[in-house]
Every structure is written in C-alpha cells, then in structure tokens.
Amino acid sequence: MNQRTFTTLGELRIGDRFVFGPARVDVWQVVNQTQKHTEVNQYAKATGRFIHKYDERKKKTTRVLFIRHTVPVPGEEFFMEDLKEGDVFTLPQQSTQYTVAKTGDVFYTITQPDGSKGKAGILTKIIFVKHGGL
C-alpha cells in the first residue's frame, strides 16, 4: 500500500500508522484486529509510546489516510529504524545482505557479509529480508 492513500481500518494490519483525515495531524496506530472492529491508539513520536491508557475500538469500515507500515514484511521497503537486532536486510539496487548487530537512537551498527561492522542512519531506506539473522 502506498503512503498517503485513503483506505479503511479493516484493510490495515497490526502496527500500521494512519490519520483520520488529511486535515488531521495526530498519528494513530493499529493495535489489534477483531472480526468486526479494529483497536487503535494514538502514537506519540516524541516518546515512542501510546497516548491513551486504553485502546479505542473503531469499525473496520472507518475511512483513514494510511501513513506507513511499522512491521516489516519480506520484500517491502522500510526505514532502518523499524528493524530489530538480528534482522536481515539489503539496500535498494543491491543484493548484498546485511544484519542489524545493534540498534541506537541515531545510528544502527550493522554486520557486513565479510564480518566487518559498519553504521547506518535510522532513516536509511532498506529492503527487509527476514527476522532474526543472529
């Protein structure tokens, strides 16, 4: 799904971030899906936590503006900040696979195929390959 696309809550997957309309700036995240409802909570980027104590239940037919996925699926393009230690990824237009060795606030330490260590910024675009390579 492309960023800034109108969709319904039922089409989103757990971890997806969205807003309730183009004029709104408060970011929400899908927390759980049931048969008829989607549970959501407002996300605060500054703290990396949810704002509300309890999740809100919304109808799956509620129209929203999709922002981005936060749970990687193999083959999808993501930012480095969405990966966890041990995750394997490639860079766009490359086939070399790298592994996340250590996460950080600004840079991630990555292991290159020859075993040497390198650094990558958290906003580096990557192609996710698989979870748990270490």
Buried (B, 14 or more C-beta within 10 A) or exposed (E): EEEEEEBBBBEBEBBBBBBBEEEEEEBBBBBEBEEEBBBBBBBEEEEEEBEEEEBEEBEBEBEBBBBBBBBBEEEEEBBBBBBEBBBBBBBEEEEEBBBBBEBEEEBBBBBEEEEEEEEBEBEBEBBBBEEEBE
